[in-house]
Amino acid sequence: MRSGQIFRGLTVIFFLACLGVSFAGQAPGVGYDEKKVADFYRGKSVRIIVGFSAGGDYDQYSRLIARHLSKYIPGNPGIVVENMAGAGSIIAANNVYNVAAKDGTVIGNISGPIILEQLFANPAVQFDLAKFRYLAVPVSETYVMVVTRKPGVTKLNEVMGPKGKQVIVGAIPGSTVEHGAILMRDVLGANLRVVSGYKGTADIRMAIDGGEVEGFVNTWQSLKITSIDKFKSGEWLVLAQLSEKPIKDLPTPNVPTIPMLTKNSEQQQLLKFGASTPNEFGKVYVLAPGAPADRAAALGAAFAKTFADKELLADAEKGRLEIDPMIGAEIHKLVVEFLGMSPELRGKLQSALKGKK
């Protein structure tokens, strides 16, 4: 963990939180009456709905946050974590947007990459990401392609092209776990058989243990938490980094990044916007549109203060959970800019991701 850098970033965020600077999506500068907010939350529970199954990295981050968030919300409500897995968190996002209470007592923990499903007009998407109120992202994510020793490969070039060794990879519909694998296969030519339909990375890890699949695309931040021993023992290897810059603490040396993986600028753009950029706001915490502005501002400030909490940071370090947060309006800006992608690039990206085999 980059403790010095993280501490400096958190100090700035904490300072902004104390000043009441923009924490709630499209409502910059909203302040709040602490007594009024406390009167509402006192004696209530706030639910965090996680869009993935228990045991995965989304779940672990939410349970870490839940242990520390209450003391920073006026009125100190109880915090309850619930899992609503399915469709890469689209089911949870639909629920928070359309069904759950819009009074500030329900927070969604959803996946940033479902923005691609909205961009491509997936009929399962019953929300508009531009209209959510954004609270926080605990850390931006970087995805890597991982394989076990079972298929007998040690380098990416061994699986490239139709004559390369085939690797069976597990995937979660509508997530970068699926998108990354499809881009590796259909844009770069890796010989992958993508088995989709899993509800979370914990399920895929079980499938790997059971011999159903031989690898997957997942965040390095998650893999450090759940599976670092697999890499230390050599049971698992990293073949590719779906990022523009190399990850500093990878145990596998000389793993290619997007500039090294791609042959031209079009391939580079497809991998960047299909697997890298959406994960800048990957593990995002949101409120439904219509949530009262004062409660949204209070929750945004509470998240910022929670991420600066010494006890949370100590717990995060013990659990190998990296904390380098983004708060509120900055997230909303990224979402709106992404949804404004040019029609030409959107069409190419949709063709690459939706031409599934």
N, C-alpha and C positions, 0 to 999 in steps of 0.2 A: 504494500500500500504506500502511495506517495504521501506520507504523513505531512511533511512540510507544506507541500503544494495544496493538499486538501484543507489543512488548517487555515491557510491564508484565504482560500476561496470561501470557506465556511464563515470566516470572520466577516468578510464583506457581505455575505448573504444575511448573516445575523444582524449586521448594522442596518441593512436595507429593511429587514423585517421590523426592526424597532422603529424605523421611520414611517412604516406603513406604505411602502412603495409597492405598487402594482403586483399583486399575487394571483389574481383571479381571471386568467384568460383575457377576455376582451373588455375588462373593466379596470383600466389603469387608474391608479391613484385613489381607489376607494378606501376610505377609512371606516371605522366601525365603533359603535358604542359598546365598550366591553361589558358593562353591566347588563345591557339589553341582551347581548349575545349569551352571556353567562346565565341569565334567567331562562333563556330558551333551552340551553343544553343541560342544565343541572338536572340530574336524575334520569337522563335519557341515555341511550346507547347509540353510538355511531357504527354503522356496518361498513366494512371494507370488503367489497365483492371482487374476488380475484378470478380472472378469466381463465385460469388454468388449474390443473389438478394439484392436490396436496403433495408436498414433498419436492416440488420444483423450485426454481429460483424466484419466480414471481411470488410464490407462496412464502418462501423464506424471508424475502424482503418485507412483505406485508406484515408478517408476524413479528419481525424485528421492530418495525415502525410502530405497530400496535402496542408494544410493551412500553413505549415512551411518549406517544403522542398526546395522551389524555391530559397530562399535566400542563400542556401548553395551550389547550383549548379552553377558553373561558367557560366556567361551569363544570369542567372536568368530567365529561361524560365517559361511560364505559366504551371500550373499543372491542368490537367483535369481528373476526375475520371469517368470511364464508367463501367457499370455492364454488364457482359456477363455470365449469370447464366446457369447452366445445367451440369448434370452428375458429381456432386461433384467437379466441376471446371475443369474437363477434356476438356470441350469445349473451355474454355478460354486458357488452357495450349496448346491445339492443335493450336489455333489461334496465340498465341504469338510465338510458335515454328516454324510454317509453313507459316503463312499468313502475320502477322504484319511486319512493317518496322523493320529492324535489324540494325538501325543506332543509337540506344540509345535513341530514342524518345518514345518507348513503353516499359512499365514495366508491368509484369504480377503479380497479387496477387492471388496465387493459394494455394491449400490445400496440405500439406505434405503427408497426408494419401493416395493420389492417387498413391503414390509409390507402394502400394500393387497391384493396377490395372496393372501397368507396370510389376511388379514381376510375376503376374499371366498371362501375355500375353493377356490381354483384347484387342480385335481387335479395340475397340474405341480409344485406346491410340495410338496417332500418334506423339509421342515425346520420347526422352530419357532424363530422369531427370538427368542422370550423365553429360549431355552435356550443360544444362542450366548454365548461369553465375549467381551466387547467390549474392544478394545484402544484404538482412537483414531479420530477423524475429523479430518482436517487442516484443514477449513474447511466451514462451513455454506454452502449454495448457494441462489442466487436464480435462478429461471427467467424467461426472457423469450421473447416470440414475435417471430421474425425473418422478414422477407421480402426477397427480391431485388427489383431494379427491373423484372424481367420481367412480373409481373402488372399493373404500372402503378398501384400504390397507394402512398400516402404516409402515410395516417392510418387508424387502426383503423375509424372509422365508415364508411370506404369498402368494407369487407368485411362489414359487419354486415347481417343480415337476408337473406331469400331473393333480394332484388334486388341485394344487394351483389356486388362482383366476387369470383369464386371464386379461391382460392389453393390450390394443391396443396402439401401439407406432408408431409415424410418423418417417420417415427416408428419407435421401438424398442419392441417389445411389452413390456408390463409395467413400463415406466419412465415417468418424468414427461415425457419427450420425446413419448410417446404420450398419457399421461393429460392433460397440459396442453392438447394440441391437441383432444382429445375434449371437455374441459370448456369450452374456448372455443367449440367448435361447438355442443354439445348443451345447455349451460346458458346461455351468453350469446348464442347465435344467430349466431356468425361463419360465413360461407359458406366452409368449409374442406373440401377433400377430403383425407382422411388416408390416406396410403399407408404401411402398417406392414410390418414384416418385416426392417428393417435391423438389423445386429448392433451398430452403434456410431455415434457422431456423425461419426467420420472417414468412414464409408461414406456417410452422408447428405451430408456436404460434397462428396464425389465425385459423388453423384447430382445435387446442385445444379449443379456444374460441367458435368455432362453434359446438363443440361436436363431431367432426369427429374422433379424437384420444384422448387418455387419458394420454399421456406422451411421452417422447423422451429421447434420450441420447444426451447431449450437453456439451460444456465446461463450467466449473464454471466461467471462465473469462468472457464469453459471458453472462451467466445468471445474473451475478452481474450487468451488464450494463442494460440489457433489462427487467429483471423480479424480481429484489430483493424484491419488494413489495409483490409479490405472496408468497414468502417464509416467509416473516415477518408476513403476515396475516394467514399463515397456509394453503392457497389454494393449494400450491405445496409442495411436500416433496422430499428429496433426499434419494434414497434407496441404492445406491451403488456408490463407487468411483472406476473408472477404472485407478487406479494409484497404485504404490507400497508404497507410503508414504501418510499419511492423509493430507487433505487440512485443513489449520489452521482456516479459517474463515467460515466454513460451518455452517449454522444456525440449521441444523438437527444434533443432537448428535449421537455418536456411529455408524457412517455409515461405513460398512465394505469396506476395500481396497482389492486389488488383492491378497495379501497373505492370507487374511481372507476368500475371496470368493472361492478360489481354493482348491482342495483336493489333488493335486499332482503336480509335477514339470512340466509335460507336459501341464496341464491346465494353469499353471502360465506363461509358455513361450508363449502360444497362446494368452493370454490376454495382456501380455507385448508387444509383437511384432505386435499384431493385433490392439491394441487400445491405447497403451501408448507411445511407442518409436517413431512412426511416427509423433506424435504431439509435439515432441521436436522441430521440424522444421515445425510446422503446418501452420501458416499464413505467408508463405514465399513470398518474393519479388524477382523476377527473370528478367533477360534479356535473349533474344534468343541467341543461339550460333551464332557466327559471328558478334556480336556487337563489335565495335572497343574497344580495350583494354583500351585506355586512357579514353574514355567516361565511360566505365564500372567502372574503378577505381575511377573516379570523382563522379559517382553516389553512389558507395559504401561509399566513404568518406562523401558524403552529407547525406546519411542515418544515419551514425554514429553521425555526428554533430547534425543532427535534433533530434535524441533521447536524446541528452544531452542539448537541448535547454530549457531554463527555462520556456519560454512561452508555448512550447508544453507540458512540464511536468505539468504545472498548468492546461492547458486545459484537459490533460489526467486525472488528479485527479478529476476535476469537473465532467467529464463524466464516472468516475469509470473504466477507461481503464488502465490496468496495463502495465507498461513499464519495461521490463527486457531483453534487446535485445541480439541477436546473429548476428554477421556480417560475410559475405563472406565465406572465406575458411573453417571456422569451420563448416558451414552448408554443404558445398560440401563434406567434409570428412564424415559427418554422412550419407549423401545420398549414397555415394559410398560403405560405410561399410554395409548399410542396403541391398543394391542390391546384395551384396556378400554373403547373407544368405545361409546357407547350403541347398542343395537340399532336405534333409530329413525334415528339419523344414519348408521349403517353401511348400513342398507337404502337410504336416499336416495343415499348416495355410490356404492353398488354399482349402483344403477339408472342413475345418471348416467354412470358409467364403462363399464359393460358393455352399455349399449344402443347398441352400435356400429352405424354405418351403412355 
